[in-house]
Amino acid sequence: KDFAAYVKENNTQEISIDCCTEELAELIQALQKFNRNKKHNIPEELSHVILMSEVIKQIFEIDDSEIEKYCLDAVDRMKKAIDDTTAKADAA
């Protein structure tokens, strides 16, 4: 069995969600360390977030096509925000 299925079967939903939020917080801390030019462990923390994301997908029965739709929507919004920022900077 894959890791996400193992976690779902052996942990409560509450524990799994708590673990996910802890991993997200640790990634945030690693990114902040990077911004302060301190030693960081971004690859390790990102790998933990990716693993826990798979657990969350199983808990909430989210399939990859739903995630893809939201990703595509987010990419469009982010591109627009970048274009708007670039246009404002060019106009200044």
C-alpha positions in Angstrom: 0.0 0.0 0.0 1.1 3.6 -0.5 2.0 5.9 2.3 -1.2 8.0 2.1 -3.4 4.9 2.4 -1.3 3.6 5.3 -1.6 6.9 7.2 -5.4 7.1 6.5 -5.9 3.6 7.9 -3.7 4.0 10.9 -4.3 7.6 12.1 -7.4 9.5 12.8 -8.5 12.3 10.5 -7.7 14.9 13.2 -4.1 13.5 13.7 -3.5 13.5 9.9 -4.7 17.1 9.5 -2.6 18.2 12.5 0.5 16.5 11.0 -0.2 18.2 7.7 -0.4 21.7 9.3 2.8 21.0 11.2 4.6 20.1 8.0 3.3 23.2 6.3 4.5 25.3 9.2 7.9 23.7 9.0 8.1 24.5 5.3 7.2 28.1 6.1 10.0 28.3 8.7 12.5 26.8 6.2 11.5 29.4 3.6 11.8 32.2 6.1 15.3 30.9 7.0 16.2 31.1 3.3 15.0 34.7 3.1 17.3 35.5 6.1 20.2 33.8 4.5 20.3 31.1 7.1 20.8 27.4 6.7 17.5 25.8 5.6 16.1 22.4 4.8 13.5 23.4 2.1 13.8 20.1 0.1 13.2 18.0 3.1 10.3 20.1 4.4 8.8 20.3 0.9 8.9 16.5 0.6 7.0 16.1 3.9 4.3 18.6 2.6 4.0 16.6 -0.6 3.5 13.4 1.3 1.0 14.9 3.6 -0.8 16.4 0.6 -1.4 12.9 -0.7 -2.9 12.0 2.7 -5.2 15.0 2.7 -6.3 14.1 -0.9 -7.3 10.6 0.4 -9.0 11.8 3.5 -11.2 14.3 1.5 -11.5 12.0 -1.5 -10.0 14.6 -3.9 -9.0 13.3 -7.2 -6.1 14.6 -9.4 -8.5 16.2 -12.0 -10.0 18.4 -9.4 -6.5 19.5 -8.2 -5.5 20.1 -11.8 -8.5 22.4 -12.4 -7.7 24.5 -9.4 -4.0 24.6 -10.4 -4.9 25.8 -13.9 -7.2 28.5 -12.4 -4.4 29.6 -10.0 -1.8 29.8 -12.8 -4.1 32.1 -14.8 -4.6 34.4 -11.7 -0.9 34.4 -10.9 0.0 35.2 -14.5 -2.5 38.1 -14.5 -1.1 39.4 -11.3 2.5 39.3 -12.7 1.4 41.0 -15.9 -0.4 43.7 -13.9 2.6 44.3 -11.7 4.9 44.4 -14.7 2.6 46.9 -16.5 2.5 49.2 -13.4 6.3 49.0 -13.1 6.7 49.9 -16.9 4.3 52.8 -16.5 6.2 54.3 -13.6 
